[in-house]
Amino acid sequence: MGIFTGLIMETGRVRRLDRRTDGARLVIEAKVVLDGTRIGDSISINGVDLTVIEMSPTHFSSDASLETLNRSTLGRLRTGDRVNLERALAVGERLGGHMVQGHVDGTAEFLFSKPEGNAHRMRFRFPTELGRYIAMKGSITVDGVSLTVASLGADWFEVVIIPHTWRETTLCDLKGGDRINIEVDVLAKYVERLMQREQEPSVERSRITVEQLIEEGY
């Protein structure tokens, strides 16, 4: 599993998508993300963490499971489609976006975009079960792009795309009704799980005290 920042390194193109009974194999044309990449490394494709199983100077291949195809939009890709690519974060590199796992939580529907100054405001409709993880000014990943929630409704959220992101990612290609991959902030899911644990019947607590540990020389 790789860790990503949601800062897209380049857009690649789908060379081939081979569907199989147990999943699919994707062949992606790329260049920048392949610099320093080895077989077994992770690359995010539209926000989905996949493992490089074959590569050349111009493309790489990855396998996607049925779970990945069902939860994301990868199974809908066609030859020639552009995709957002990011190489997994290396130790010591800058974390410029937010912590992204590449584990897509679901898909959302692109509704519309409109110019806003030199930027573009985009609205997406999300699945109701993910709404509790989305917060105003919180982080969200859209097709692998780290973004900040700028406005929030009962079943929709908006983000504002700066010119650089508009030019350098596939977000400018979206048309009304298109599906996109979303990953909510992992911190929200951990907080929810901790709160659930607090409400569960407590296990027997340890009777060891700090004083006893000190007496034993710890």
N, C-alpha and C positions, 0 to 999 in steps of 0.2 A: 504494500500500500504506500502510495506517495502522499506528500503534503504539498499543497499548492497555495498560491496567493491570490488567484483570480485576475492576475495581470497577464493578458494574452501576449504571447511572444510572436506569433504569426498566424495567418490563416492559411490552411492547407486546402487541398481538394481531394474529394473521394475518387480514387482511381477504380476501385471495385468494391462491391459488397456481396459476399457469397453467403447466402442463407443456407442453413443446414438444420436438421431435425433437433440438434442439441444447442443451437445458437447461430453465430455468424462469424465470418472473418472479414475484417475491414482492411483495405489497403489504401493508405493515405499518402498523397504526394506532399512532401515537406522539405524544408532545408534547415532553417534556423534551429528548430528543436532537436535536430539530429546531431548537432555539434556537441561532441562529448558524450552522446547517448550510447548505451551498450544494450545488448540483448538482456532482457529481464528488467530493464528500467521502466518507470512509469511515465506515461504521457497522458495529459487530460485532453480528450476530444469532446468539444462542446460540453465540458464540465464533467465528463465521465472518466474516471481513472481506469486506464487500460494498460496492460503490460506489452511491451515491445517483444515480439517473438521472431520477427525477421526484419532486416533493414538493409538498405543500400544508400548511396549518397543522395538519392532523390526521393525515396519513399520508405515507409515502414508498414508492417502488418501487425494487427492485434486481433485476438479473439474476444468476442462478447458472448456472455452466457444468456440463457433465456430470461433470467431474472433481470439482467441489464437491459435487454431488448424490450421487456414488458414495462419497465419502470421509466425508461428514457425514450428519446426520439431517435436513437441511433438506427433502429430498425427501419425508419422511414427515409433514411438517406438514399440518394441516388447518385449515379456516376456524374461527376462534374460539380456536385454541391460543394460550397465552401464550408469549412469547419474551423472553429477556434481551437488553437493548440497552445498548450503550455507544458513545459518540461517540469518534472517534480522539483521542488525546492531542495537545494543543496545546503548542507550545514555551512553557516557563515554568510549566506546570501541575505540581502535585505528583504524584509517582509513588508512589501509596499501596499498590499491590499488587505485581506484578512485571511484567517486560517480556513482553508478550503480542503476538504477531504477527497473530493471527487466522487462522493457517494450521493447520487441524485435521489432526492426525496420524492420527486414526482414531476409532472409536466404542468405547465400553465399555458393559457391561451393569450396570444398577443392580440390586443384590441385595436389600438391606434397609436400614432405618434403625432406630435405637433411641434413646430419650431418654438423655441423659447430663448430669445436673444441669440447668442451664437451656438446654442445647444439644442437638444431635442428632448422633449418630455415624452416618455413611453408608458403606456398603461397595459397591465396584464391581469387576467382573471386567474386566481389560484384555486386549487381544490380546497374545500371547506376544512378538511382535516388538518391542513397545514397552516391555517390562519392563526392559530394560537402561538406559532413560532415567529410570526412576522411583526415587527414593531417599527414605529416611526423612528427614522434616523438610525435604524438598525442595519446590519449588513445582510445582503442576500446575493446569491450567485445565479446569474442568468446565462445559460449556455456557456458556463465557465468563466464569465466576466464578473468580477467583484464590484458590486454596486451598493449604493445607500438608498434606503427607502425614503422617498421624498414626499409621498402622500399615500394615505391608506384608507380603504373603505372596507365594507363588510366582506366582500369577496374579490377585491382588486387592490393592487398596489401600483404606484408609479415610481419611476426612476428618471433622473435627468442625465443625459449622455453628453459628455463634453466632446468637442470636435475631434480630438485625437482618438478617443474610443470609437466614435462614429465611423471614422475612416479606417481604423485598424482592426475592426472586428466584423463579424457577420450581422450585427444588430441592425445595420442599415439595410440589409436584404429582406428583413421581415415584412410580411404582408398580413393584413387582418385575417385572423383565424388560424394563423400558423401556431404550432405547438413548440414550446421551448422547454429546456431542462431547468429546473430550479433546485438549489440546495440551500436550505435555511441555515442560519448560524448554529453550529454544533453546540455552542454554549447554552442556547435556549433549551435544547433537548436534554443536556446534562442537568440543568436546573430543574426541569420538570421531573426527571427521574429521581433526583434527590428529594424533592417534595413528596413524591409518591412513597419513597422509602420511609419518610418521616411519619406518614399516615398508616403504615403497615404495623401489625403487632410487633412490638419490640422483642428482640431476642434477649436472652438472659445476659445481663451486663456483667463484665468482669468485676470481681471483688478486689482486685489488686489496686492499691492506692499509691500515690506518689511517695508517701512516707515509707511504705514497705520497700519500694524500689531503692530508695536512698539507703535504707538499713542494709540492703543486700549488696550495696556497693555499685549500683548502676548510676 
